[in-house]
Amino acid sequence: MTRSLVVRLMLKDWYLSRATLAVVAVVGALSVGSLQLQHGLTSLLAMFAALFATIFLGVLLPQQTIVNERKLQSLAFVMSLPISVKEYTTAKVLCNLTAFLALWLPITIGMIGTAAAAGMFGGFIPLMVV
């Protein structure tokens, strides 16, 4: 396996998804920050914002990295590179997985940590993890 090509494909996908990743990171940071206010409605809206941010992250990343390559017909160019289908698939899976976990983990840890510190949202912790 040509490791440098896999890494380059991952970096290309991260670069092309930078706007989506930045928006999700900002929404996640704002939702965790607004949960710190510990007001009833604000906390509920913050939990839903974090939930929607992670859902959008899980949907938009594969759409941008995989579906758009087929839709814009740039897949033929990528496959003309000296890379196998296995390496291409590895790059796509690792790119989406690491980008998702890099944003999902801080949002989830921030939400659970804030809810656990507040004490009154204990029943929502399993819902937030799911």
N, C-alpha and C positions, 0 to 999 in steps of 0.2 A: 504494500500500500504506500502510495506517495503521500507522506504525511504533510509535506509543505503545500501541496495542492489542496488537501482537505482543509488545512488551516486557512489558506487564502480564500477558499469558497465560503468558509464560515465568516471570515472578516468582511467579505463582500456582502453577505446577507445581513450581517449586523449593521454595516454602513447603510444599506438600502432601507433598513427598518429603523433607523435612528430616530426619525420623527415619531413613530408609533411608540417606541420605547421611552422616549422623553416625555410624551404626553401621559403615558401610563405611570411613569415615575413621579411626575408632578401631581397627578390625581391621587396616587397612593400616599405621597407625602402630605398632601393637604387633608386627606381623609384621616390619616393617623394623627395629624396635628389638631384637627378639629375634634377628634374624639377626646383629646386631652382637656377640652373645655368642660366636659362632663355635664352638659345640659341634655335634657331628655330628647328633644327633637333633633338637636345638632348631632348627638351621638348616634341616633338611629340613621340619620342621613349619611353620616360618615361611614357607618358599617355598610350601608347599601352602596355608597360610592366605591368603597374598597372592593366589594363583591363584584360590581360592574366592571371595575378596572381590571380585575383578574380574569373575568370572563372575556372581555374584549382582548386582553393579552393572549389568552388561549385560542381565540378565534382568528385574530388579525395576523399574528405571526406566521402561522402556516399558510394563510391566504396570500400574504405578501411574498413569502419566500418560495412557495411551491406553485400555487395556482397562477400567480401572475407571470411566472416564467413560462408556463404553458400558454397562457392567454396572450402574452406579448411576443410569443414565439422566439424567445431567447434561449430556450432549452436546447435547440439544435446547436447553437454556438457553444454552449457550455459542454455539451457532450462531444463536440469536436476537439476539445482539449484532450491532452493525454491523460485521461482519468477514466476509471472504470465505473460501471453502474454502482458497484458496491461502495466505492469511495465517494461518489456523488451522494448516495443515500446516507452514508455515514456523516458526511458534512452537513446535510440538511437536518438530520435527527439531532446531532450534537449542537448545531446552531440554535435550533428552536428550543431544545431542552435547557441549554445553559442560559439563553436569554430569558426564558420563562422563569426558571428558578432564581435567577439574579434579581428579578423584580418581585416575584411571588413571595419568596422567603422574607425579605424585609417588611413587606406589607403585612404578611400574616403574623410575623413575630411582633411587630409594632402594635397590631390590633389586639393580639392575645395578651401581650404584656400590659397594655393600657387597661384592658378589660379586667385582667387579674388584679392589677393594682387598685382599681376602683372598688372591687369587691361586689358591686351591685349588678354586674353584668355576667355573673358566673354561669347562668343558664344559657347565655349566648355563645360561650366559648366553643362548644361542639359545632354549633351552626357556622361560626366563623371559620373553623378549620375545614369543614366540608366545602 
